Amino acid sequence: MNDYIQLVKDYYHAFGTGDRGRIEAILADDLLFSSPPDPMLDRAGYFARCWPGAGNGQAYRFVRLKQFDNEVLVTYEQMLADKPTGRNTEILTFEGSRIKRIEVYFGWEA
């Protein structure tokens, strides 16, 4: 069984540090990304819309991190300079060892 919890932690760490190579390795080629303003983005759309926000030194404090078969439910507080900036819940669906789908449900700004 894959350790999806660790892969999710790797994903958020790579996003916060701007490690695009690691993100490329974690995301499936046929990724689907959805959030309220951006439903059903493909992989190229994810990198165009989301990647510009990566690598700002953000860290993540996980409030919920639970695996259900090939899905991980995560609620996190995004931190900058040790201060929370916001809270979101996401569902990440895996195929093998790669993230195939990301569903983002926005929380609030801190």
C-alpha positions as CSV (number, residue, x, y, z in Angstrom):
1,M,0.0,0.0,0.0
2,N,1.3,3.5,-0.9
3,D,2.0,5.9,1.8
4,Y,-0.3,8.6,0.5
5,I,0.0,10.7,3.7
6,Q,3.7,11.1,3.2
7,L,3.2,11.9,-0.5
8,V,0.7,14.6,0.5
9,K,3.2,16.1,3.0
10,D,5.9,16.0,0.2
11,Y,3.5,17.8,-2.2
12,Y,2.8,20.7,0.2
13,H,6.5,21.0,1.2
14,A,7.5,21.1,-2.5
15,F,4.9,23.7,-3.2
16,G,6.0,25.9,-0.3
17,T,9.7,25.6,-1.3
18,G,9.0,26.0,-5.0
19,D,10.4,22.6,-5.9
20,R,8.8,22.2,-9.3
21,G,10.7,19.0,-10.1
22,R,9.2,17.3,-7.1
23,I,5.7,18.6,-7.9
24,E,6.1,17.4,-11.5
25,A,7.0,13.9,-10.2
26,I,4.0,13.8,-7.8
27,L,1.3,15.0,-10.2
28,A,-0.2,12.7,-12.8
29,D,0.0,13.6,-16.4
30,D,-3.8,13.7,-16.6
31,L,-4.3,15.7,-13.4
32,L,-7.6,17.5,-12.8
33,F,-7.5,20.4,-10.4
34,S,-10.7,22.1,-9.2
35,S,-11.4,25.0,-6.8
36,P,-14.3,27.3,-6.7
37,P,-12.8,29.9,-9.2
38,D,-11.0,27.3,-11.3
39,P,-13.1,24.2,-12.0
40,M,-11.6,21.3,-13.9
41,L,-8.1,22.6,-14.8
42,D,-5.8,20.2,-16.4
43,R,-2.1,19.9,-15.5
44,A,-1.1,22.8,-17.7
45,G,-3.9,24.9,-16.2
46,Y,-2.7,24.0,-12.7
47,F,0.8,25.2,-13.4
48,A,-0.5,28.4,-15.1
49,R,-3.0,29.3,-12.3
50,C,-1.5,27.8,-9.1
51,W,2.3,27.6,-9.5
52,P,2.9,31.4,-9.5
53,G,1.9,31.2,-5.8
54,A,4.5,28.5,-5.0
55,G,7.9,29.0,-3.4
56,N,7.1,31.9,-1.1
57,G,8.4,30.0,2.0
58,Q,4.9,29.0,3.1
59,A,4.7,26.1,5.5
60,Y,1.6,24.0,6.3
61,R,0.2,23.0,9.7
62,F,-2.0,20.0,9.1
63,V,-5.3,20.1,11.1
64,R,-6.7,16.9,9.4
65,L,-4.8,14.4,7.4
66,K,-6.7,11.2,6.8
67,Q,-6.3,8.5,4.2
68,F,-9.4,6.7,2.7
69,D,-8.3,4.1,0.2
70,N,-6.7,6.1,-2.6
71,E,-7.8,9.5,-1.3
72,V,-6.4,11.8,1.3
73,L,-8.5,14.4,3.1
74,V,-6.4,17.3,4.3
75,T,-7.3,20.5,6.2
76,Y,-4.3,22.8,6.7
77,E,-3.4,26.2,7.9
78,Q,-0.9,27.9,5.5
79,M,1.8,29.7,7.5
80,L,4.1,32.5,6.5
81,A,6.7,33.7,9.0
82,D,5.1,31.4,11.6
83,K,1.8,33.2,11.2
84,P,-1.3,31.6,9.7
85,T,-2.5,33.2,6.5
86,G,-5.5,30.9,5.7
87,R,-7.1,27.6,6.1
88,N,-8.3,25.2,3.4
89,T,-9.6,21.7,3.0
90,E,-8.6,19.6,0.0
91,I,-9.2,16.1,-1.2
92,L,-6.3,14.5,-3.2
93,T,-7.0,11.4,-5.2
94,F,-4.2,9.1,-6.2
95,E,-3.6,6.7,-9.0
96,G,-0.6,4.6,-8.1
97,S,1.9,7.0,-6.5
98,R,0.8,10.1,-8.3
99,I,-1.9,12.7,-7.5
100,K,-4.6,12.4,-10.2
101,R,-7.2,14.9,-8.8
102,I,-7.1,17.8,-6.4
103,E,-10.4,19.3,-5.1
104,V,-9.9,22.5,-3.1
105,Y,-12.6,23.9,-0.7
106,F,-11.5,27.3,0.6
107,G,-11.7,28.1,4.2
108,W,-10.9,31.6,5.5
109,E,-8.0,34.0,5.7
110,A,-6.4,34.3,9.1
